[in-house]
Amino acid sequence: MTGPLDGGSREGRDPDEPTAFLHIPVPRTPPDDVTEQGRSGAQEQRRAPEAREAPPAAEPLSHKVLMSLLGAWALSACSAEETALVEAHLTECAPCADEALRLRDAVGLLHADGNLDLDPLLRSRVLENALGRRPARVPVPGWAAPYDAETARLDALLRDIGDAEWHAPVRLKWYEDEGTVSRRTTVAGVIGHLMTVDGLVATSLGLDDPLGSDAPAHPTERTESFWRAAKPPPTRTVHGPWREQSHTLIRTVSFAGRGVAELSVSYGFFALPLRDALLDRAFECWVHGTDIADAVDYPYKPPSGGHLREMIDLATRLLPAALAIRRRSGLAGPARELVTAGAPGRSLRLEIEGAGGGDWFIALDSPAAVGSRERSVAHVALDGVEFCQLVAGRVSPEDAAAGQEGDREAIRDVLYAAATMSRL
């Protein structure tokens, strides 16, 4: 039987006869060196994959070298090997990760069709993150943190505005007796006002008074004195002295120790412990920062929830005394149930909603009484920012309450007392 490649029977064939009839070419014998090369190649191909030698591993790069590659990485100009090394490093090194993100954002601004106008909130976000992630060598006392934060936020706003905007008109408003009072000034005039009233805190710490040794003690008189003496009207040059004073206050209380928190700060007609005085100044800084931001069309957010809660708490602690002052002037209803000092008395429940929220109980009949849930006769619900606007004189008592329940006279008296806590 004949196979397809046999070409016929092999019987009687000369064993030395060539095999060309199989139609398979007979290769020539290659030179010795080529033969050896071929053998070695064949042997390499037959070798199992795991037996082959692995390429040498890349040498690890130092932190300094990897940091120098961040710019090229952000521009996608690194080799694949360098990219892998850089990205592995970014998972372990927080400073380099922050720098890499910053460079990537900067590269995004280089796009030809992109909008090069920076986000107006960028500065405040960067400042907030920086203050939150890098603690100071000398920590600021917790009770001074709201003042530190609010002066820093206002400083960031002031650095962003132009020379002309320092003369933008600002109308300051507060509540007296039964109505709103206002006074017109400028952005620079507002900063002068903050600086002169902060001077009361400075003098209590033994620091220089920005108005000199003969300055009045009442906040309004101090401001009026500054405005009268500012000829020509104040300009952006007031920014530096105000910021230096706020820095000095923060440094002084940070180094002073624990006892300084209870040091008395006189406002002329009342006094506050230093911890409450700085919280009051933080509140004023936020309120007037908002006034300035509105005047120059700048976005400005409320304080953080924790700081806002501290400001609300201070206002609620001062409310019974403010209510007593209105009662002595005949502007509030008479006390109904006098109790001994420290005893629970008839109260109003103030429910604050939103950031910094919670429940506070305001004693109605005596500043020395203690607010009590069990003795609550009225309930008022307010948003936290709206309550602060009421205390600052920016919202009228009639427009403030979101929800009211219970004794109407008590509700009216407390809302009006909160409004009259405002001042220039």
CORWOKA-V317977 format. One record per backbone hydrogen bond with DSSP energy under -1.0 kcal/mol. CO is the residue of the C=O (numbers start at 1). NH is the residue of the N-H. If there is no record, write none. Layout:
BEGIN
co nh
CO NH
CO NH
END
This chain:
BEGIN
co nh
10 13
14 17
19 22
20 23
31 35
32 36
33 37
34 38
35 39
36 40
37 41
38 42
39 43
40 44
41 45
42 46
43 47
48 51
49 52
62 66
63 67
64 68
67 70
69 73
70 74
71 75
72 77
73 76
79 83
80 84
81 85
82 86
83 87
84 88
85 89
86 90
89 92
89 93
93 97
94 98
95 99
96 100
97 101
98 102
99 103
100 104
101 105
102 106
103 107
104 108
105 109
107 110
108 111
111 114
119 122
121 125
122 126
123 127
124 128
125 129
126 130
127 131
128 132
129 133
130 134
141 144
144 148
145 149
146 150
147 151
148 152
149 153
150 154
151 155
152 156
153 157
154 158
155 159
157 160
163 166
164 167
165 168
166 188
168 187
170 185
172 183
174 181
176 179
179 176
181 174
183 172
185 170
186 190
187 191
188 192
189 193
190 194
191 195
192 196
193 197
194 198
195 199
197 200
198 202
199 203
200 204
202 207
203 206
209 212
212 215
218 222
219 223
220 224
221 225
222 226
223 227
224 228
225 229
226 230
229 231
235 238
236 239
238 242
239 243
240 244
241 245
242 246
243 247
244 248
245 249
246 250
247 251
248 252
249 253
250 254
251 255
252 256
258 261
259 262
260 263
261 275
263 274
265 272
267 269
270 267
272 265
273 277
274 278
275 279
276 280
277 281
278 282
279 283
280 284
281 285
282 286
283 287
284 288
285 289
286 290
287 291
288 292
289 293
290 294
291 295
292 296
293 298
304 308
305 309
306 310
307 311
308 312
309 313
310 314
311 315
312 316
313 317
314 318
315 319
318 322
319 323
320 324
321 325
322 326
323 327
324 328
325 329
326 331
327 330
340 343
343 370
346 364
347 377
348 362
349 380
350 360
351 382
352 358
353 384
354 357
358 352
360 350
362 348
366 369
368 342
370 345
373 376
375 347
377 407
378 349
379 405
380 351
381 402
381 403
382 353
383 387
384 388
385 389
386 390
387 391
388 392
389 394
389 395
390 393
403 381
405 379
407 411
408 412
409 413
410 414
411 415
412 416
413 417
414 418
415 419
416 420
419 422
END
